[in-house]
Amino acid sequence: MCTPAIPESHLLPAYLLSGGSPPACAEIAATGHIPDYIVEMVRDWIYGEFAAGGRSRAMLLGVLECLYRFAGTPVGQAKLAREAGLANNTVAAGYIEALADLMCVAPSFAWDAGHRRSNRRRPCKFHMTNLLVATAWHPCHIRTPSDWLGLSEDSQAVQLEWAVSQECWRRAALRGEEMPEVMNFWQGGNHELDFVLGPDLFLEVKRGRTGPLEFAWFPKSFPHGRLAVVGSNRFETDQVVGLTLDDFLLGGWSD
């Protein structure tokens, strides 16, 4: 059996780099980094699919650059098209849909809690649901767990949110949902919740420690709601539970 070349403290960053891809995981375990051939294999796959669909590689790169720049922030299709240098929002939507078809990106729409439905007219988030694809085009060219740990706190927070989105996508697919790539988030007043898994079921992702006092507002806004907070520590109240990313990925909290 191969002895891992990375310490236990680097196991989670290694997962965030590889997204659980068996070849990438094997290389990190054996050498401590993701080699260039893995990255190029992923890039060639995406480039090939877009070329086959008659889409521009340059425009794809513009869209990917925007996905990193606006990561974790709602953005409208018109702004995405303008910032990526595309002709209009219809073209932008086509590129996003193609990435969603490849199971790499998931649009997350604003949740209208009053009507208990998605509001597709408002700006939405775009999550990377394939972490290895996110690594392949990451602007900081991260290849090792140490590279990941050297990212800014904001960049790490985005990667953690994308890791949760990948897992939510996976669970929805296993449940047989027709469109597992479509997600929702909620904003109200000065508060935001990263994922709406059901009308009364929510998920928030935090980098670092958090606690129940930070979410004392939640029962007032959602009297019948349940909230899981994925962070670096555990806690529990009547309606809010805190767990680590390890806990979540290992099924410690299930939607």
Residue, then its C-alpha position, 0 to 999 in steps of 0.5 A: m500500500c502506498t504511503p501518503a506523501i502529505p501530512e494529515s493536516h494537508l488531507l483536506p486541502a488535497y481534496l479541495l485541489s483534486g475534487g476526489s478525482p482518483p488520478a489526481c488523488a493518487e498523484i497527490a498521495a504519491t508525490g504531494h502535488i497534482p502534475d501538469y499532465i492531470v491539469e492538461m488532461v482536464r483542460d483538453w477535455i473542456y476545450g475539446e467539448f467547446a470546440a466540438g460545439g463551435r464555441s470560442r476558446a477565447m470566450l470560454l477563458g473570459v467566462l472562466e476568468c469571470l467565474y473566479r472574479f465574481a465567485g461567491t457574489p451574485v452577478g447578472q447575465a448581462k454583467l457576465a457577458r459584458e465583463a467576459g467580452l461576449a456579445n450579449n447575455t444570451v451568449a453568456a447563458g450558452y457558455i454557462e449552460a455548456l459548462a453545466d452540461l459538463m457538470c462543472v458549473a451550477p447556477s445558484f438562483a436567488w430564493d424568494a422565501g415569501h413565494r417559496r421559489s427561485n427568482r431567476r430574474r435576479p443576479c445569481k451565483f455560479h458555483m464550480t461543482n468540479l473542484l479539479v476543473a476549478t484547480a485547472w484554471h485557478p489564477c494562482h496556479i495551485r498544485t499542492p496543499s501548501d499552495w492552497l493553504g497560501l491562498s488569501e482567506d477570501s480565496q479559501a472561502v470560495q473554494l470551501e463554498w465550491a466544495v460544499s456545492q460539489e457535494c450538494w450536487r452529488r447528493a442531488a444526483l444520487r437522489g435522482e433529481e432532474m436538475p441537480e446542477v440548479m441551486n439556490f441561495w437566500q439574501g434578506g436584510n443584512h443576512e445571506l445563506d449560501f444554499v437553500l436545500g428546501p423551503d425550510l432547510f438551509l446551509e451556510v459555509k464559513r471559513g474559520r470558527t463560528g457559533p450560535l450567537e452569529f445566527a441568533w437572527f435565523p429563528k426569527s426569520f425562519p421559525h420552522g427552518r433548520l440551518a447547518v453551518v459548515g465551518s471549523n467547529r461544532f455546535e448545536t441549538d434547536q434550529v442550528v447545527g455547526l459541523t466541520l467540512d470533514d463532517f459534512l463530506l462524510g455524511g455527518w449531516s444529511d439534507 
